Amino acid sequence: MSEIWPITDLNDIESQCWRSMVSGSTNRRSPFHTVAISTIYQGKPHLMTVVLRRVDAEDRKLYLHTDARSPKVGHIQKHPHISWLGLDPDEKVQIRFSGKAMVHIEDELAREQWDRTGHHSRRAYMLEPPGILLPERQELAAPLKGFHYTDDESESGFRNFAVISCDVDWMDWYHLHHQGNLRAEFHYEGSLLKGCNWLSS
């Protein structure tokens, strides 16, 4: 077994999963800092990589930031249930989540997270909407390219800033190991762990 996962108790595995995700939200070097999410659009799954911005382990919530004009916002508003996938390739551990998501735009949570957003990161929300067709490659305007804008000027991006929160209702842990793969699942109701099981891998 690995140094991080010499765990055989389901409750300990569940706790370690959440600790790993909390680390992913605060440590840019963590393998769980970037995760994949899947939304539904026109009946088909759409996968994308996002940055894990915040984790509330006690409340079983995951958070990401995105452009309010991004297609994924419309996807989630229409089909709120989304899936998440994190992978630690060194530890050979995969953690999956699913739950109901909510979009926050220009509300208290959005303002709280925006105020914590760094000067450089605000640039993304001052640009053109993501995903629009361009006649040719577009160069950034000098103030944006060089981050030569004031904090007050960057406030123009707040209207385009969105926070996606997700209330997790299911988690799946999978550990690939040469002595035998291990897998377990966990079910939640609100913030409460309602059930956990070992699964065949």
C-alpha positions, 0 to 999 in steps of 0.5 A: 500500500502507499504511504498515504493510503495504508487504510483499511477502515471505511470511515478513515478512507472517507476522511482521507478523501475529504482531506485530499480534496481540501488540500487540492483546493489550497495547494497548487501542487496537489494532484487534486488542485485540478479536477474534471467535471461532467455536465449534461448538454442536449442529453450528452455528457460534456467533460472539462478540467477545472480548478478546485477552488474551495472544499467544505468537508463538514458540509460536503461541498465542492466549489469552482469558479467560472465565467458566468457567460460560459456554456457550462453555466447554462448546462448546470442551470438546466441539469444541476446534477454534475459529476467530479473526477480527481486523480492522484497518479503517483498514489494511483488513487481516483476519487469521484463525486456527484451532487446537485450544483448551484450557480452563484452570480453577483450574490453574497457567495460570489462577492466573497469569492471574488474578493479573494480572487487575485489580481492576475486571475481577474483578467479572465473575467474582463475578456470576451465571453468564452467559446465565441467564434473569432475570425482570426487569432485575437491578441489581448489588449496591452493592459490585460496582457501585462496585467496593467489595470487597477483593482478598481478597474478589475471590478468590471469583471465581477459581473462575469464571475460565477461560483459553482457550488455542489452538494455532494450526495455520492463519493467513490474511492478507487485505489489501483494496487498490484496486490489487488485493487480496492474500491469503496463508495459513500452516500450522503444526505445533506452533510451526513454520511448515510452509508458506505460499502466496499465494492468489487473493483 
